Amino acid sequence: MTLNCWRCHRGSAADEPACAWCGVWLVALDPARVPAPVRSLLAPARRWGISDDVVRVDAVDDASPFELDGLVEAVDGVDVDQVDAWLCGPEGDAADPTNEYVAVSALMMAAELARLRLDPC
Ligand SMILES: [Zn+2]
């Protein structure tokens, strides 16, 4: 049983939480599992919170400046201290972190890289 990716349309095993090809999340990310200040990040995290470092860097490198702007703006729209407090809190020590935790931490890395790509120093 395979599931077609909403982004690249290629098939992944139906029990995989993320696309085997492009890394986007295939499962829904549950707002009830993150603190309120983090909730607005779940939509961009589904797209950019790619857990595999290589796939994430490729996704950012392949993105248009418009997409990179959207990614950076999504992260700029939240209180990063509150996001960091959650990422560095008890959930960060969990042996089996939630999909939401993995996605949002990867999103923050993707946004940092997007910032560098938009404005190289
Ligand atoms: Zn895909």
Residues whose N, C-alpha, C, O or C-beta is under 5 A from the ligand:
A	BS01	ZN	C5 R7 C8 H9 C19 W21 C22 G23
